[in-house]
Amino acid sequence: MSATLPPPGAEDALYLVDLSGYVFRAYHAIAPLSNSKGEPTHATYGTTAMLQKIVDGRKPAFFAVAMDSKTRTFRKDLDPRYKANRPPPPVDLHQQMQRCEEIVRAYDIPVFQEDGLEADDLIACVVEKAIAEGLRVVIASADKDLMQLVHDHDDRVVLWDTMRDRVFGPEEVHAKFGVPPSKLRDLLALMGDSSDNVPGVPSVGPKTAADLLLQHGTLEGIYQNLDSVKRPKLKEALATHEDDAFVSQRLVTLKRD
């Protein structure tokens, strides 16, 4: 069954937004705009429109926003390569991020931010607590890392791509990646992520990673049964880059405590 959003105004629904990720996405997705003073506004406009879409269209009983730490995160300590390939954010993106933070606070939406943690980690923590309290959770994001939080057999946690109006539950995640959400962390570890400079295992793409996980269950299971991998080049890549695979696993794991 396809995943759906809770009915508007549902009393057991919590909506969560990764503000940092959304501002970044809006900045690159929307053509440059500016106000009468010449100040850039396209990311601010896109983010405000998304917030208003949730408030007006879904009428959430519970609503919160998470933001990335402004200080060094623990993943940099795990691997200095993490996001080291990213240039500094453009000045106009930084300006609009600040403006969006002001807008969120003007909406009186609760904001989660903590030194050393990314917004994804804070969302994961909140999701765990919300589910324990019997709430359904809608994460307004299309971030593949957050799809780890979807459950394998129910839609208590879904992701909502507000730009494309697509909802991702267990079936949608499985269709997209070839594995259930519970195996997504290890799939991302094997694949790596060039945008975050997560190394992964070279030459292992989504299909190969999915096939390995469906056969062996986990990243640990793959390495415990490395001799059973039939393709010589794949076996060699896995053996050579074992350390990178497990570092990548730690980098893509969301903190839930």
N, C-alpha and C positions, 0 to 999 in steps of 0.2 A: 504494500500500500504506500502510495506517495505521501511524503511528509507534508504537513500543513501547519500553518500558524494557529495559535490559540485564538478563539473568537475575540473580537475587540472588547476590551473591558474585562476580560477574564480575571477573576480575583486571585487565581493561583499562578499567574504568569509574570515572570521577571524578564525584562529586556535589558541586555548588556551591550554596550558599544565600546569598541576599541577606538578611542578618539584619535590617537596618534596614527594608527594605520589608516583610518578613514580620511583624515586630512591629507595624508600623503597621496592616497589614491585619488581623491578629488582634485588635488593639485595637478596631477598628470592626466586626468581624464577629461577635464573641462578646459575649454579654450580660455586663454588669459582674459580677465575682466579687470576693470579698475573703477574706483568711485570718482566723484568730481574733484577730489584732491590728488588724483593720480595714484592712489594707494591700491595695490593688488587685492582683488576680492574673490577670485574664482574658487579657490579652495574654501574660503569662508562661506561663500554662497552655497557650494555643493554640500558642505557639512551641515549648515543651518537647514537646508532643504530636507536633508535626511532626518535630522532631529525632529523637524516639524511633521514629516511623514509618519514617524513613529507616534508622536504625541497625538496628532489628529486622527490618523488612520487606525491605530491599534489601541489607543486609550489605555496605556499600560497601568496596571495596579502598582507595579514596582518597576523602577527604571534607574539604571546607574551607568556610569561611564568609567572606563579604566584608561590610564595614561602611562606611557613609558617613563621610567626613571630618568631624571635629569643628570644622574651620576653614572659612573661606570657600572655595568651589570655583571652579575656573577659569571655569565657565559664568557666574558673576556678573560676571566681568571682561569676558566676551564681550557680555553684555547685562544691565544692572542690573535689568531687569524680571523676569528669571528667578526664579520662585518668590516674587516680591515680594508676591504676593497671599495668601500663606499666613500665617495667624496663628501665633504661637508655639505649640509643642506643649503640650498640657495637662500639668500637673505630674505627674499619675499615669501618663501615657504615658512621660514622661522617667524616672520611677522604675522602671517596668517594663523599659524599654530597658536600664538599668543592670543590673537583675537578670538579664536574658537574656544580657547579655555575660558575667556571672559564671558562668552555667550553661554557656555554650558553652566557656568556659575549663576548667570542671570536667570536661566531657566530653573534654578534651584535644584538641579539634578545632582545626586550624590556622586562624588568623584573619588576613585581609588587610585592612589599613586604612592609608591614606596621606593626608597633608595635601593638600587641594586636589582630591581625586578622590572621586567617588561610588562606591558599591558596584558599580553597573553597569559602570563603567570598569574596575575591578579584575577583575571577572568576565570581561570581554572580553579583558583581557590574559592571564589564566590560561587561558582557552579556547584562544587562539592557541597558547600554549606546549604545552598538553596535546595538541592535535590534531597538532602537530609531533612529539610523542613517541609518536604512535600510539594515544592513548587515545580512548575515547568519553566524551562529557560529557553529564551530566544537570543542568540548572539547575532547582532547585526554586523555581519562580516562575511567575506568570501575567502578568508585566510585559511589556506590548507592546514597550517599548523593547528588551528583551533578545531578542525574537524576531528582531531583525536578525542575531543570531549563528547562527541555524539556516541550514544550507546548502541550496541550491536543489535538489540532486539526490541527497542521501543523508541518513541519519539519525545521522551521527556526533555531532551536537549536537541535543538535544531539550530542550524545556521541559516541566516536570511541575508542573501545578497540583495540589498535594497536597490542597487543600481539596475540589476537585471530582473528583480522581483522573483528570484529563485530561492526555494527552500531546500536545504540539505538535511535529510535524516539518514538513517542507516542504509536504506536502499540506494539513495543518491550518492552517498560516499562510496559504497561498494561499486556502483556502476562507474564512478569517475576514476577510481584507483585500482579496482580489481581485487581489493581485500576489504574485510570489514573494518570499521573504525578502530577496533582494539589492536589491529596489526599496523595501523597507519604510522605510528611512531617509528617502527622498525623499517618500514618501507621508505620513509623520509630519510632515515639514517643511511640506508644503502644507496639511495639515489643522490644524496647530497643536495645542496641548494646554492647555486652560483650567486644568487642575489644576496644571501647572507654569508657567503663564503664558508658554508658547511661542506667539508671535503667529500664525504661519502666514499664510494668505491668507484673508481674510473670504469667507464664502459657499462656500468649497471644502470639501466633505465627503468622506467616504471613497470614495464611488462616483465622484465627479467626479475626485478625485485619482488613483484607479486607472485611469480611462479615459485621462486625460492621460498617465500614465506608460506604459501599454500602447501608446499611439500614438507617444510621443516618446522613450521609453526612460529618460530621467533628467530631473532638475530643470533641468540645463543645456540639455538637448535641447528642453524645453518653451519656454524663453526664447529659444533660437536660432530657434525656429519659431513665435514668438508670432503672427505674421501669419496663420498657418493655423488659429488657434483661431476657430471659427465663431460662437460665442455672444458677442454684443457685451458683455454685462455681465460675463461671465467673463473675457474678454480685458482689459477695463478693470480688473477687480480684480487680475488677475495683473500688469498693467503698473504699477498704482499701488503695489502692495505687493511689488515685486521685492526690495527691500532686506530686508524682513521675511522673505521666503521663504528667502533665503540665510543670514540670521542664524539662522533656525529650523533650517536644515540643519546648521549648525555646532553648535547647541545639542543636537540629537538624535543627533549622531554620537558613537559610543562610542570612547574612546581605546583603542587596542589595542597601544600600545608602552610 
